Amino acid sequence: MNLEIAEATKLATSIKDARASFKCDVALIPSYVFIAEVKHLIYATGVHLGAQDCSIHENGAYTGEVSATQLKSAGVEYVIIGHSERRAHFGENHGILKQKMQIVLKHGLKPIFCCGEPLQVREEGKHKEYVQKQLEESLFDLSAKEFANLTIAYEPIWAIGTGLTATAEQAQEMHAFIRQLLVPKHPIALQTRIIYGGSCNPSNAKELLACADVDGALVGGASLKAKDFLAIIDAAG
């Protein structure tokens, strides 16, 4: 919930103008109220468009909610599901997230499913079990076709806005664990994008993105400044 319309359009314009130099896929995921404007700016440039959430309801009397069908009609391609802030501040549990996954996939959108552990769980050494449960309860019922449209974002919650930093080795360990967990269920997980969402910035992007199982980044605060975001995009190339 950052930026106002002038700032958002300036940022999107900067990304659009640099598009010719990109060597990786890039998606902009603005606040709902900016989706139409950003879509207009990036139309036919190859930059993808996403939304930060969607409703579990398809339509009807749910004031304030935004449905998957509305997002699709607005040109959205990707939808973030289960971001740590949605889980923490809005009580989104496994059941709710499973419903969101189903409705996003039903309407032909591509989910970016977030998982990750808080600091206490990491300190107790139970982070793998914690993330495994998140994945099992929301993703294991997907068909192979549905799974093919999935991106997974690993968010070490303890490394977001806390001053703590996950090392490239910690990121790689968890990304490899997630992939190894999913491959027996869905062999296509060998090709699934597993992206890193733990305070990726220009100073650590190159090292993180060089890891074998880190396939990209879900960029938070660093995406609000064009210079920083473009530096991360460049590191991904």
TISEMI-443371 format. One record per residue: y, x, z of N, C-alpha, C, O in turn. Coordinates in steps of 0.02 Angstrom, whole numbers, plus 50000, padded with zeros to 5 digits. Example, Ala and Ser with C-alpha at 12.3 -4.5 7.8 and 13.67 -1.06 7.14 Angstrom:
REM residues 2
497165066050390497755061550390498355066050390498345071250423;498885064250354499475068450357500025064550394500575067050402;
END
This chain:
REM residues 237
499415004350000500005000050000500625004550000501005004750048;500695008149944501235012849936501625011549872501385008249826;502235014049870502685013849813502975006849800502685001849821;503535006749766503835000549741503815000849666503615005949637;504014995549632503874994849561504175000549520503835003149475;504785002649534505085008049495504705014549504504605018349456;504485015949566504105022049580503425021749547503195026749519;503105015949550502435015149521502455016149445502015019449417;502955013249413502995013849340503175020949320502945023449269;503595024349359503765031249344503145035649350503045040149308;502735034549401502125038349411501635037149354501355041849326;501535030749336501075029149282501315032049216500905034349175;501965032049205502235034949144502105042449140501945045049087;502175045849197502045053049199501315054549182501175059349145;500865050549208500155051549193500015050049120499655053849087;500295044749095500205042849024500465048348978500135050148929;501035051048993501345056148950500945062548948500985066348900;500555063849001500155070049003499445068948976499045073648977;499295062948954498605061148936498285065848885497685067248890;498655068348838498375072448785498045078848811497605081648778;498235081048871497965087248899497345086148943497035090948965;497165079748956496625078449003495945080348972495815079048914;495525083449013494845085148993494335081249034493745082849033;494565076049069494115071949110494355064749106494905063349082;493945060149130494145053049133494625052049191494535054949245;495145048049180495635046649232495745039149237495815035749186;495765036649297495915029549309496495029049359496515032849407;496945024549346497475022949393497285016449429497075011649397;497365016349495497145010649535497725008349579497745009949638;498195004649550498805002749586498714996649631498184993349629;499214995049670499224988749708499194982949659499414983549601;498924977349682498844971449638499484969749600499464968449540;500054969949635500674967549605500924972049548501364970049510;500644978149542500854982649490500354982949432500484986449383;499804979449436499274980149386499524978549316499394982349269;499874973049308500104970949241500574976149211500504977849152;501034978649251501514983549226501174990149207501314993049155;500714992349250500354998549236499914997749174499865002249133;499584991949168499174990649109499594991249046499374994248997;500184988449047500624988748988500794996048971500814997848912;500925000049022501125006949011500565011248983500685015648941;499945010049006499385014448986498965011548930498455014448912;499165005848903498765002448852498625007248793499075010348765;497985007648774497755011548716497875019048724497885022648674;497965021448785498055028648796497415032148816497375038248815;496905028248835496295031248860496275031848935495755033548964;496835030648969496845030549042496575023749065496785018549040;496115023849111495785017749134496185014349190496615017449221;496035008049202496395004049252495905001349303495374998749286;496095001849367495664999249421496064995149470496674994949469;495694991649515495994987849570495704990449635495144993049637;496084989649689495884992449753495394988249792495114990449842;495284982049769494834977449804494764971149762495104970449712;494324966649782494314959949753493994955249803493694957349852;494074948749790493824943649835493074942649828492784944349776;492764940049880492054937949874492004931149841491454928949824;492574927749832492574921049802492744921349728493134925549707;492434917049689492544917049617493204913649597493534915849550;493394908449633494014904849619494104899649673493694898949718;494664895849669494754890249715495294891349767495744895449758;495244887549822495774887149872495714892849923495534891749981;495864898949900495844904849943496504908649936496524914149908;497034905649961497704908349952497744915649973497504917550027;498044919649930498124926749944497564931149917497644937249915;497004928249898496444932049871496524933149796496894929449763;496194938149770496194939649698495474940349676495094944449703;495274936449626494574936249606494404941449553494844944249520;493754942549545493514947149494493704944749424493884948749381;493674938149413493844935449347494584936449333494774937849276;495014935649384495724936849374495854944149357496264945749313;495514948649392495604955749379495384957449308495724961149272;494814954849288494574956349220495054953749168495184957049118;495324947749179495794944849131496444948849127496804948449077;496584952749179497194956949180497064963849150497514968049149;496454965049127496304971449095496014976749141495964982549122;495824974749202495534979449250494814981149229494444976849206;494634987549237493954989849221493564991649284492964990149289;493894995049331493564997349392493834993649454494404991549455;493394992849504493604989849568493314993949625492714995149627;493744995949671493504999449731493194994349779493494989049793;492604995849803492254991549851492104995549914491805000949910;492304993049972492104996050035492495002250055492235006450091;493125002850032493525008550055493535008650131493535003450163;493555014550160493525015250233494065011250268493965008850324;494645010650236495195006850268495034999350267495224995750314;494704996950215494494989850214493964988650268493984983550302;493514993250276493004992550328493314992650398493144988550441;493784997350408494074998250475494574992850494494564990350550;495024991050447495574986550464495434979150450495764974850479;494954977850407494834970850387494124968550400493914963250377;493744972550437493084970450460492574969350405492124965250412;492644973050349492164972050295491504975450312491474981550318;490994971350321490334973850339489874974250279490074972650223;489254976250291488774977050236488674970650197488624970650135;488644964950232488534958550199489104956850151488984954750095;489724957750175490304956250133490314960950072490454958750016;490174967250084490204972150029489664970849978489764971849918;489084968650000488554966949953488764961149909488624961149849;489094956149938489344950449899489864952849848489864950549791;490304957349869490814959849823490494963649766490704963049708;489984967749782489634971349729489344966549678489404967549618;489034961349702488704956549658489204953049613489074952149553;489774951049641490254947249601490624951749552490774949549496;490754957949570491074962649525490624964049465490844963949407;489984965349479489514966749426489384960649382489304961249321;489364954849413489254948549376489774947649321489614945049268;490384949649335490924948549288491094954649246491634955149217;490624959349244490694964949198491184970349217491404974249175;491364970549281491804975949306491374981549334490774980649348;491664987349342491294993249366491504994949437492074996949449;491044994249485491214995749554491245003149570490835007049545;491725004949611491745011549643491585010349716492015008249755;490965011549736490725009849803490845015649850490605021249839;491215014349904491395019649952490905019750011490695014550035;490745025650033490325026650092490575032850128490915037050099;490405033450192490625039250229490635037950304490635032250326;490645043350342490565042950414491195044750452491595048850429;491305041650512491865043650556491705050050594491145052550592;492205052750629492135059150662491575059150715491185063850718;491545053950756491035053850809490335054350780489905057950807;490205050850726489545050950694489405057950667488845060450674;489905061050637489825067950611489675072750668489235076950662;490035072150724489935076650780489255075650812488965080350840;488995069650809488325068250836487765070350789487175069850806;487945072650729487445074750681487055069050650486505070050625;487355063050651487005057250624487325054750559487235048950540;487705059050525488075056850467487625054850408487795050250371;487065058150401486625056350345486315049550356486275045450310;486085048250417485805041650432486325036150424486165030650400;486935037550443487475032650439487625030850366487665024950349;487685035850324487825034650254487225031450220487305027150177;486625033550239486025030550209486015023050221485845019150175;486185020950281486185013750296486705010050253486575004650228;487295013050244487805009950202487555008850131487665003650101;487205013850105486955013450037486375008550031486345004549984;485915008750078485335004350076485524997050079485254992950042;486004995450122486164988350134486594985350079486614979250073;486934989450040487374986649989487154988149917487364984649871;486744993249907486584995449839485854994949819485704994749759;485404994749866484694995449849484404989449812483874989949782;484754983849813484504978049776484754977649705484594972949668;485154982549684485424982449616484874983649565484394987349578;484944980649506484494982049451484694988649419485244991249432;484254991449378484414997649344485034996849300485445001449296;485094991149267485674989949223486314989749264486824992549243;486294986449322486884986149365487064993049392487644994949395;486554996749412486665003349441486995008049391487365012649409;486865006949327487145011249274487905010749271488225015249245;488185005349297488915004349296489265006449361489855005249370;488885009549405489125011149472489395018149477489115022849449;489945018849514490185025349537490175025149613490355020049643;489965030449644489955030949717490495035849739490555041249711;490865033949790491385038449818491195040049890491165035649932;491075046449904490945048549972491595050150007491975054549986;491735046550062492335047450101492155049950171491955045950213;492225056350186492155058450256492775056050294493305059250291;492705050550329493285047350360493655052150407494265051750414;493285056550438493575061250485494025066450451494405069950485;493995066850385494405071750349494965068450310495255071550266;495125062150327495655058550291496255057550339496205053650386;496795060950325497405060150364497355062350436497745060050478;496875066750452496775068950521496965076250533497015078450590;497075079850479497195087050486496555091050481496585097050472;495985087650486495335090950476495175090950402495395086650365;494785095750381494615096450311493865097550302493575101750336;493565093850258492875095050241492835101050194493235101650147;492365105450206492285111150162491925109050099491615103750096;491965113250048491605111849987490855111450001490495107549970;490615115650047489905115650065489705108950097489165106350082;490125106350140489985099850171489995094250120489565089750122;490465094550075490495089450022489875089749978489565084549965;489695095749956489105096449913488475094149949488045090849918;488405095750013487815093750051487735086150050487185083550040;488285082550062488245075250066488155072149997487795067249990;488475074849947488395072249879487675073149856487375068649826;487395078949870486695080249851486225075649889485745073049861;486375074449953485965069949993485975062849964485455059649958;486575060549946486645053849918486245053249853485885048349843;486295058249811485935058049747485175058149759484805054249728;484945062449803484235062949817483965056549848483385054749837;484385053149886484185046849917484095041349865483645037149871;484525041349815484535035949766484065036849707483835031949678;483925043049689483515044349629482825040949632482615038149581;482455041149688481805037749689481865030149677481405027149649;482415027349697482525020149687482775018749616482545014049584;483235022849593483535022149527483585029049494484065032649507;483105030949452483125037549421483785039149385483965044949377;484135033849363484775034849329485295038049375485815040349352;485155038149440485625041149488485715048649474486185051649499;485275051549435485375058549415486025059249375486335064549375;486215053749340486825053849300487405050149333487965050049306;487285046949390487805042949423488375047549447488255052849475;488985045249435489555048949461489605047949536489655042349560;489595053449572489725053249644490365057349655490365063449646;490895053949673491545057149677491755057949750491515054449794;492205062649762492395064449830493055061349850493555061849813;493065058149908493675054649930493925056849998494135052750038;493925063350011494145065750077494745070350073494665076450081;495335067650061495945071550058495915077150006496075082850020;495725075349946495745080049890496475081349872496865076649866;496655087649863497345089349848497355095449801496825098349788;497935097449776497955102949728497665109549754497415113649715;497685110649820497455116949847496695117349855496415122849855;496365111549862495635111849871495245108749814494625108949813;495595105849765495255102149711494785106449670494225104449656;495005112349652494595116649608493935118449641493405118149609;493965120249705493355122149741492885116149750492285116649740;493175110449768492765104449778492435102149712491845100549711;492835102049660492585099349596492105104149561491785102349512;492065110349585491585115149558490885114149586490405117049561;490825110149639490165108949669489715105149621489935100749585;489085106849623488605104149574488555096549574488485093549521;488605093549633488505086249637489155082449650489135076449663;489725085849645490375082549651490635081349581490825085949546;490635074949561490775073149491491485070749480491645068249426;491915071349530492605069049523492895067749591492605069649642;493485064649592493835063449655494145056549656494415054149605;494115053349713494495047249727495105049649766495065050849826;495665050349732496245053749760496695048749797496865043449771;496875050449858497295046149899498025048149896498355047149845;498285051049950498985052649956499235057249901499815056649879;498815061849877499035066449826499145063149758499445066049713;498895056949751498995053449687499685050149683499865047549631;500055050249738500715046949739501265051349710501825049049699;501105057749698501585062349668501285064849603500755067849602;501625063649548501355065349482501155072749478500625074349450;501565077149504501415084349500500755085949534500345089649506;500635083149593500025084449630499425081249595498895084449588;499505075049573498955071549540498765075149476498165075949461;499245077249437499105080749375498775087549387498365089849347;498935090749442498615097049460497875096049476497455100149458;497725090449509497025088849524496645087149459496085089349450;496965083349416496655081749351496515088149312495985088749281;496975092749314496885099149279496305103049309495925106349273;496235102849376495685106349409495005103449389494505106949390;495005097049373494375093749353494165095649283493585094749264;494625098349243494465100249175494085106749171493915108949116;
END
